[in-house]
Structure formats: structure tokens, C-alpha cells
Amino acid sequence: MSDTLKQHTKRDASNPIIDLSNQVGAEIKAGLQKENANLSPKFLYDTLGSVLFEAICELPEYYPTRTEAEIFLRYLPEMARRIGTGATLIDLGAGNCAKAAKLFPLLHPEQYVPIDISAEHMRDYVKRLQERFPHIEMTPLELDFSVQWQLPEEVRASKRVFFYPGSSIGNFDPDQALVFLRQMRAACGEDGGILIGVDLIKELGLLNAAYDDALGVTAAFNLNMLRHVNRIIGADFDVRAWSHKAFFNPTLSRIEMHLEARTDVIVRWPGGMRHFKQGEGIHTENSYKYSVEKMTQFLKTAGFGNARAWSDEKNWFAVIYAEAV
């Protein structure tokens, strides 16, 4: 779970929250019909899903957001000296833009480019942020990073700094993560860099609780994906027939989120159907956990170097800045 992002279009009032093309529908149907059904975590983030994730970030069990915030509070001046001012700050999975906004007073970006799959949710936040920082050019975009992507001409080419907080890199399988980091390296030119949040390997109980909270907010977040899928492909998922499951897989060093059928159930959509047996699941998200050394090596392989990492006192989380080399 993360501030997940998500063919770009220059956002305006007529753009949809998500591309409802045949390609997207085909992707969902193909995932549901696999032997081990799965759906991309990008479908967690309709408007309601984005609001629920903001609520998750306030839960006592969900340590990543507050721990990362503590790191920025303590080390932002040092980060700013290393990054420098006047950047094109590209905020991946921007959500409510709150994390990036805290960087503005010290980074003084020339342009801010918030990117998210839920542009409708992001629009009002960007408008209010522009009122607070009228001297910063703001260019919000819709962009799906699960497919091949590129930045439009509206994004300044100089000193592109990708801001990828919240350990969102963990949503990618390691091979996919490396491909994604290489795409960022290609997009940021020779004078850019990346400021990235990384959730670190830690005690099992902390990890499991963060993704299965006592209030059930994460369960609601995961189950809401079924409502989103119903709207996109015209399926008839009954949310009441499913339950949220989350656990840490130590072999793969990742949290897994699933939706599990409470009873035998048949799900239909135009042109197709799937029978799920009781206990059969749909895999909805992974969240890989790393060491600083492993992520630094990933960044190096992708073409970033001169990495500097900052962590909290308990070493639960890290923020890394690395330059394009």
C-alpha cells in the first residue's frame, strides 16, 4: 500500500479519473480469469479509494507516513542543500500534494508537476496549492505508470527531480521496479535526480498490523476495489461476499493483500464470468520491503549515483536522494 500513481493526458476538466478504454477493461478481465486471479493496485485508487488511503495514513498502525514525515522534518534542510533550488519537482502519486508542499519553502522549485491516477481527487488540492504558492508553475497530469510512459512538453526539461515518497516503489515486483527506475533516469536528463521513500524490513507484527488495522479502514480500502471494477467493466461483485486478507511473505520480503471469497460465488460481467470457490482469492497488491543497501544498489543499476540516505532512529523507514549519473 502506498501513494500509488497511476497514457498520460494533459489534465483538464473533461478528463476522466481513469482511462476507461477497452485496454483497461481487457486488463481487468484478463486478471480475473487467471488461474490465480489478480488485479493491479492502481484500481484501488478511485476517488473513494484515495480518500480511504488518506484515512489509512492517519491510523496508529500505519507507521510509514508518520515515520517518513519525521525524517523530512529532521533532515529536510540537509536534503535541500544536496538537491539545490530551482528544480522541476515531479511528484509521483501526488494524492493531496501535502508531502511535496512541505518541500517548497526550502527547495523553491520552478515548476511542480503532480501526477496521479485519480486526477479528480487531486484537482482541488492543486488549485489551493497554487493560491499559496503563485510563483511556482503547476502542471497536474494523469499518468499510468503500469504502462510505457513519457512526460509531455509542458514539463520543463531542466533539473527534473522525481519525488516518489511513501514507499510506492514497493508496489512493483523487483524486476518491474528496476524498469521503472530506469524510465525515471531516462526522463530526468543529466542534471536531475530522485528523492524516494523506502519502507525497510522490520519486525513481523509491525508489518502485518500496518496492513490490517483494527478499525478495518484498510479492509474497506481493499474491498472498494471491487466497486471500482464493477463500474469499469460492468461486473456484479457483491462486496459483502468478500473479505480482506493481508500478510507478510518472508520468502519474497513483501506484504501481500488479497480479497478472499467468503463462500462459493459467481462473478459476471458482459461477455464473461468467473466462479470463485470459498477461500479463493484475488491478489490486489504487493508491498516489498528493502534494506537501504539493496535500494541503493537498485538505484545504481538504474543509472543513479552519489546516493545519500536518511533514516529514523528505529530504522523503520528511509528517504534516499540519488543523482542522475
Secondary structure, 3 states (H helix, E strand, C coil): CCCCCCCCEECCCCCCCCCCCHHHHHHHHHHHHCCCCECCHHHHCCHHHHHHHHHHCCCCCCHHHHHHHHHHHHHHHHHHHHHCCCCEEEEECCCCCHHHHCCHHHHCCCEEEEECCCHHHHHHHHHHHHHHCCCCEECCEECCCCCCCCCCCCCCCCCEEEEECCCHHHHCCHHHHHHHHHHHHHHCCCCCEEEEEEEECCCHHHHHHHCCCCCCHHHHHHHHHHHHHHHHHCCCCCHHHEEEEEEEECCCCEEEEEEEECCCEEEEECCEEEEECCCCEEEEEEEECECHHHHHHHHHHHCEEEEEEEECCCCCEEEEEEEEC
